C-alpha cells in the first residue's frame, strides 16, 4: 500500500476539505490576552509556516485549531464545518491532527502500536490501521524501529514518530508544533524533506510552527507571523523576510532597515 493509497483510504470516498480557518480568534486567560482577533487560512496542498517571537501565541493558536483550547471569541472552520466547541478527539476525527512540542508518545507501547492506536482513533479497523502504520513508518524511514518500545527512542526518533502518529490519523490538515526543536543540522535537513513531501503524498495541508528559520524558509509556501497575540504579517518567505514590521519584532525597534538574516 503506497502513501497515496493511505491518503485515499483516509478520505473514505468523501471530498476532502480545502481549507482550515481561524476567524477573529481571541483567547484570554483572566486578564491576559493570548490572542487578539487572529485570522488564518491554511490551504490543503500547501505548507503554511507560523512564526513569531517567544510568547507570540503560536501554540495557543494551534490549541484552538485542534480543540485543546476554546476561543474566548471567534470560530474555527474546516471548509464550512464549524469546529468551535468540539472536543479535541472529535476535531482529530474530523481531519485535523497535530504533533506536540513534547512528543507525548505512549512509552509503554512500540512505535508501530503508537501509530495503530492513532489509526483506530480515526475510525479504521485493526487491519487497516496496521497497514497504514507500516506504510507510514516505511516512508518516513522508521520501519527498522517499528517494534521498538517508545521509552527507548532517541530524541530525533521521538520527533519523527510524533509526526508519523499524526499522519496515521489520515488528516486533511496536519499541524506540527516545533518538530525541529533540538535537532542537529543533518536531522533538520531530513525533516525538511519529509515536510515538503507531506501535502502531495498525504493529500493534506500543513501548518508548521517552528523557530528554526532555515526549516521555515526552506519548506513553506506562505508564512503567517504572530507578535503579542496579533497577526503581524503574512506572505511568501521573501515577502515576510523583507517586511520591516517583522524585522522590528525579531530585532527590535532600531532594526527597521536592518536585514533579517535567515
Residue, then its C-alpha position, 0 to 999 in steps of 0.5 A: x500500500x503506497x502513501x497515496x493509497x493511505x491518503x485515499x483510504x483516509x478520505x473514505x470516498x468523501x471530498x476532502x476539505x480545502x481549507x482550515x480557518x481561524x476567524x477573529x480568534x481571541x483567547x484570554x486567560x483572566x486578564x491576559x490576552x493570548x490572542x487578539x482577533x487572529x485570522x488564518x487560512x491554511x490551504x490543503x496542498x500547501x505548507x503554511x509556516x507560523x512564526x513569531x517571537x517567544x510568547x507570540x501565541x503560536x501554540x495557543x493558536x494551534x490549541x484552538x485549531x485542534x480543540x485543546x483550547x476554546x476561543x474566548x471569541x471567534x470560530x474555527x472552520x474546516x471548509x464550512x464545518x464549524x469546529x468551535x466547541x468540539x472536543x479535541x478527539x472529535x476535531x482529530x476525527x474530523x481531519x485535523x491532527x497535530x504533533x506536540x512540542x513534547x512528543x507525548x508518545x505512549x512509552x509503554x507501547x512500540x512505535x508501530x502500536x503508537x501509530x495503530x492506536x492513532x489509526x483506530x482513533x480515526x475510525x479504521x479497523x485493526x487491519x487497516x490501521x496496521x497497514x497504514x502504520x507500516x506504510x507510514x513508518x516505511x516512508x518516513x524511514x522508521x520501519x527498522x524501529x517499528x517494534x521498538x518500545x517508545x521509552x527507548x527512542x532517541x530524541x530525533x526518533x521521538x520527533x519523527x514518530x510524533x509526526x508519523x502518529x499524526x499522519x496515521x490519523x489520515x488528516x486533511x490538515x496536519x499541524x506540527x508544533x516545533x518538530x525541529x526543536x533540538x535537532x542537529x543540522x543533518x536531522x533538520x535537513x531530513x525533516x525538511x524533506x519529509x515536510x515538503x513531501x507531506x501535502x502531495x503524498x498525504x493529500x493534506x495541508x500543513x501548518x508548521x510552527x517552528x523557530x528554526x528559520x532555515x526549516x521555515x524558509x526552506x519548506x513553506x509556501x506562505x508564512x503567517x507571523x504572530x507578535x503579542x497575540x496579533x497577526x503581524x504579517x503574512x506572505x511568501x518567505x521573501x515577502x515576510x523576510x523583507x517586511x520591516x514590521x517583522x524585522x522590528x519584532x525579531x530585532x527590535x525597534x532600531x532594526x527597521x532597515x536592518x536585514x533579517x538574516x535567515 
